[in-house]
Amino acid sequence: MDANFWHERWQTARIGFHQSDINVHLQQCWEHTDAEAGNEVLVPLCGKSLDMCWLAEQGQAVAGFELSPLAVKDFFTDAGLTPSCKEEGAFLCWQQGPFSIYEGDFFKASELGLQFKLAYDRAALIALPPAMRPAYAKQLAELLESDGRVLMITVDHDAQEDQTPPFAVKEADVRALFAPYFEISLLEHTCLGAQHRRVASGECSYFDELCFLLTRR
């Protein structure tokens, strides 16, 4: 999946991955990260997620990384904020209040020299095809401090035409990708069944959500 794929998705408003509500797993499981007020949370491939606003309401600063300038603009517009902008390496950094959104390629984030105690991934890993996931796992590990924690949400399903996100990422996949860098705990496994549109439509027979806590070694 190259940059043009995501730019086209935002330009044509094909953003079914965007949630209009705060993620339930985030609200139920964030306490497992032992976050302290003022900690900055890394949010890879953040889009215009409202989850970032929820994190700010908990007293966290937020560092999002997003490829699409439209998504960055929409986030601040929807939040009623007018950010400042400056160049930082390969990124444009848009900043206002607790939010710093880095517009650019997340896979270049290590060039900024940043380190984080916390990260939140709801729609990053599941947006990437299998070939890109090892590089993502390595990049996330490089950005987390020792004992840093990641709250990660994935989905598992059996759609036959699994060519576009959200891709199925099973528990075994998460463990294989991240075990070299992190201790891994499965916090929740929710079977959505027919309440999910892809099951209701017959596209797949099950659709599950999994929530993990990853702790950097």
N, C-alpha and C positions, 0 to 999 in steps of 0.2 A: 504494500500500500504506500504509494508515494505522496508527496505533498499535494500534487494536483488533485488527487482523489478527495482530500479533506477540504481543500479550497472550493472545489465544485460542490461538495455537500453543503457548505455554509452559504455559498452564493445562491444555491437553488433551494435553500431552507429545508433540505432533507436531513433533518437533525432529530430523528426519532429517538436517539440516544439521550437527548436532553430531557431531564425530569423536571416537571413543574412543581414538585414537592420535595421537601428535605428527605433524604434517604433514611429509611427506617433503621437499617443496620448501623448507620452512622450514629444515630441518636441512641440506640440501645447499647452499642459496643465501644463508643469512643472512650469511656471511662477506663477501659483496659489498657489504653496507651499511657496512663498515669501522666497526662499532660498537665503542665503547670502554666499559670497565667503568663502571657507574654511569649511563650514558646512559638517559634515560627514553624508553620506546617507547610511542607512541600506538597503541592498538588499537581502531578504530571498530567498533561493533556486535559487541562481543566475545563475547556470550553467556556461557557458562561454559567457554570453550575451554581445553583442556589446553596449548595452544601458549603461553599466558601463563606457565605454570609452567616450560616449557622456556626461555623467554626469561629468566626470573628466574634459572634455573640457570646461564645464560651470564653472569650478573653485571649484567643490565639491571634497572632499575626499570620498572614497567609501569603505564600509565595507560589503563585500559579505559573505554569508553563503552557503556552498555547500557540499553535502554528497560525491560526486564522486571525487576521486583524479584525474581521467582522465580529468574531466571537468576543474578542477583547473589548471592542467598542460597545457591543450589546451588554456585556456584563456591567460596565461602569454606568451606562445609560439607565439600565434597569434598576441599578442600586441608587440612582440619583446623585452620582458622584462625577466630578470633573477632575480627571487625573492629570498630573504632570508627566512628562515623558523625557527620557534621556537614553542615550546609547550606552549599552554595557556589553562590550565584546560583540558577539554575533547577534545580540538581542536588542530590541527596544524595550525598556523597562517602564511600564505605566504604573504610577504610584499615587495612591490617595488613601489616607487613614491607615487602616491595618492591612491594606491590600497592595501587593507588588505583583503585577502580572508581567511576565517576560514573554514577549512576542517573538517567536522564533522556533528553531528545531530543538526539541528537548534533548536529543542525542548529542547536542553540543554543550549541555548544561555544565559539565565538569570544567569547561574552560573558564567559568566564572569564579572558580575557587570557593564556592559556597559549601557549607556543611549544615545538616539539619538534624535535630533530635527527633522530629516527627514527620510522617508523610501519610497521605490519604490517597488511595487509588480506588475509585469506583468504576471508571470507564476507560482506563488507560490500557491495562493488560489485555482486556477483552476486545479492544479495538485493533489489536495487532495480530497479523497472521503468524503462524508458528515460526517461520524463518526469522522474524524480527524479535521474538521474545527473549532469546538469550542475551542479546545486546541490551535490551531494556532492563533485564534483571541485573546485569553488570553495572549499568548506569545508575540504577536506583541504589545499589550497594555502595557505589563510590560517593554518593551524595549524603549517605547516612552516617552519622557518628557511631562509634562503638556504643552498643546498648541502645541505639536509636530504634524507634518503633514505627511500624507501618501498619495501618488498618487498610486491608485490601478486600475488595468485594469482586467476586467473579460470578459467572453464570455457567451452568451445565445444561445442555439440551442435546437432542438427537436430530436436529433439522438435517434433511438430506442435502439441501442446497446451501451449505454453510460457506458461502463465498464472500459474504460481507458481514461487518460487525452487527451485533455483538457475537464474537466467536465463542464457542464452548471452550472453557478452560476448567478442567476437572481438578479435584484435589491432588491427584497424582501428578498432574502437570505442574501445579504450583510447587509441590515439594521437589520435583526434579529440577525446576528452574532456580529455585531460591535456596535450597538446602546448603549449597556451598558457601553462602554468605549469611544466612539467617537461621535462627531457631523459629519453628513454624507451629502455630497452634490454630486449629479450626475452632472458631467461636460459635458459629451458627451455620446450619444447613437447612434451608427453607424450601419445601416443595410447593410451588405455586399452582401446579395442576391447571385445570380448565380456567382458572381466573386469569391466566396469562393469555394474551391475544394469539400467540403463536400456537399454543395448544388448542385453544378454542377454534382456530381456523383449520386445524388438522395438519399444520406445517410440521409439527413435531409432537411426540407423545408425552413428553415431560419437559418441564423447564424449571430448574432449580437455581437458587441463589446461595452462594457460599461466602462467608465472612471469615477472614483470617487475621490473626495478629502475627506479624513478622518482627523478630527482635534481632538486630544486627549483632553478629558475633564480634 
